[in-house]
Amino acid sequence: MNKYPNLVFRLGRRAVSSRDHAWLFQKKEYFSRMWERDGRKLLKQIEKVCGIRFPRRIVDEGIDVYLYKRRRYDGDYLGDMIETNPRRINLYLGRKSTWRSVRAVVVHELIHCLMWQAYYYDLKRREVSLFEDYFADELLTSLVEHVALRRSLGRIDYHGALNYAISEVRQRIIGLRKRKKEHRKMVKSLKEFMKEYQRRVRRGESDILKERRRLLLDLPSPLPPTLDNY
């Protein structure tokens, strides 16, 4: 029998009023019961459609899902996770949030978690491009989410996934400006690329169309290849 990680719902650490704390606690208890009912089946389906298993470390340590009262500055986000902390998910809830309304969000973030856990904990991480980590990551997760939930994919789903991935890339690129170390890494990579670009074109080895593809594949991700000392 396959073993799966234990998923635990917890209250987030934002300060809230006693009334908000009370309904968030009720949501935590409610989602915990629903996960007890549906969780194993969902995890099994996620592994099946992704073609990889949750790493042994995650099976042993589990995954934490933190619940927060949704606030205006959370924007359109219903959930998220940080790539370099792939055993934690955040959910942003309203009073009317139900298991039915958040189940797809949980599945979406679990697919992200599984990919980044495999990258970092099963040592599958390699030098990848910005576009793979930022665009392809979001686009594919949005589509695979439907398969994991056994939903048929239609035109509106492809349209929505593409728009979502574009929106996410924009937000993450904006956020990159504030991360000085990662931003410097990208600038350095672009400078090195342009030096090589000019050398290759000058020697007749390449042209701007070939270099455009090279940039797509070679511009490195700002995310670290390992979590050592991160």
N, C-alpha and C positions, 0 to 999 in steps of 0.2 A: 504493500500500500504506500503510495506516495505521501510524503510529509509536506505540509504547507506551513508558511509562516503564520503565527498568531497575530491577528490584527486587533489592536486595542484602541478604543475611542477614549479620548481625554479632553478635558476642558483646556482651552487656550489660556495664555497668561496675560491677556489684556485685562485691564481693570474694567469691570462692568458693575452696574447697579445690582442690588440684591434681587430685584425682579428679573432682570436679564439673566443673572446667574441661575435662577430657579428654572427658567424654561430651557436654558442651555443644558442644565443637568438632566432635565427630562428628555431632551433630544439625545443626549449621550446614552441614557439607559435604553431608550427606544431603538436607536441605531445598533446598539450592542446586541439586542435581541434579534433584530433583523439580520445582522451579520451572522449570528449563531445559526440562523435558519438557512441563509443563502451563501455564506462566505466560501465554504469549501467548493461548492459547485462553480462559483465565479472564478476562484483561483485556478481550478482545474481547467476551465475554459480559456482563461488568459494564457496559461502555459501552452495549451494546445495551439491556439491561433498565433502565438509568438514563436513557437518552436524552440524555446529555451525554458529552463526551470529556474525557480528562485534559488539563489546561491545558498549553500549550507549555512553560511554565517547568518543570513536573513531568516532561514528556517529556525535557527537556534535563538536569535535575538528578537525576532518579530518586527512588526511595523506599527508605528504610532500614528494615529489620525487625530489631529487637534482641531477642536471645534471653536469657532469664533463667531461672535455676532457680526453680521455683515454691516459695514459702514460705507459711507458715501465714497471715501477715498480708496476703497477696494475696487472701485470701477465695476466692470462686468464680470469680474472673476468670481466663480463659485468654489474654486479650489485651485491649489498649486502645490508644487514641491520644488526643492532646490536640488539641482543635479548633484552637487557635492555632499548632500545629506540624503541619500536615496532610501532611507528607512523611515522617513517622516513625510506625512501629507497634511496639508492645512485645508479645512473646509470653512467656508464663510456662509453663515446661515441666517435666514429670516425666521420669524415666528411660524410662518406657514410652510417652512421646509419639511418635506416628508421623505421617507426612505425611497419612494418612487422618484422623487425629484432629484435626489442626490446620488442614487445608485450609479447612474452613468458617469457622474463626476468621479466617484470613487474608482470605478473601473478605468477611466481615462488616466487618472493619476497613478494607479497601480501599474499600468502598462509603462508609463514613464519610469516609475520606480524600478521595474524589472529590467528595463534596458540599461539604466544607469548602475544598478546593482551588478549586472553582468559585466559592464564596462570596468567597474572599479574593484569589485570583490572577487569576480572570477577571472580577473586579469585579461579581459578581452579588449581593454582600452588600447588604442593605437593612435598614431597621429592622424587626426581627421580634420576635415575642413569646417570653416565657419558655417557654410551652407548645410552641411550634413547635421551638425549639432543644433543649429537654430531652426532652419526651415524644414528639412526632411524629418527631423525628430517630431515636430509638431504636426506636420501634415500626415505622416504615416500613423501616428498615435490616434489622431482624430478619426481616421478611417478604420483602423483595427478595432477601436472601441465598439463600433457597430457590429463587427463580426463576433467579438467576444460576448456581446449581449444578444447574439443570434437574431440580429435585425438585417433585413435586406437593405442593400445600399442602392439608393436612387439618385437621380440627377441633383436633387436638392441637397443631398448629403455630401456629394462631391463638391458642390458649389460652396456649402457651408464650411467644409474642411479646408478648402483652399483659402477662403476669406479669413478663417480663424488662424491658419498658419501665417498668412501675410501680416495679420494684426499682431500676432505674437512676436514675429521677427522684429517688427517695428519697435515694440515695447522693449525687447531685450537689447536691441541695438542702442536705444536711448539710454537704457540702464548701464550699458557698457561704458558710456562717457564718464560715469561717476566712479568706475573701477579703474583707478589710475594704473595699476600694475598691468592689468589685462589690456587696457587701452594702449599703453606703451608697447606691449608685445605686438599688437596689431599694426601699429605705425611702423615699427621696426621691420615687420614682415613685408609690408607694402614697399618700404624703401629698398629692401633686398630684391623684391620681385621686379621693381622698375629698373634696377641696375641690370638684372639678367635679361629683362625684356629688351632693353636697348642693345645689349650685346648680341642677343640672338637675331633680332631684326637686322642689325647692322651687318651681320655675317650672312644674311640670307637664309638662316636656319628656321625662321618662323615668320609669322605675320600677326596682325592685330586680332584676326578672327581665331587663330590657333591660341593666341595668348589669352583671349577672353575665356576660352574653355580651361586653359591651364590655371587661370586665376580662380575659377569656380572650384576646381579640384584641389588646388594647392594652398589657398589662403587659409592658414591654420585656425583652428578653433581657439578662442580665448580661454576655454576651460582646461584645467590641468590634466595631463595624461595619467597621473596617479594622485591619490589623496595623501601621500607622504608629505609631511610638513606643511599641509595645506590648512 
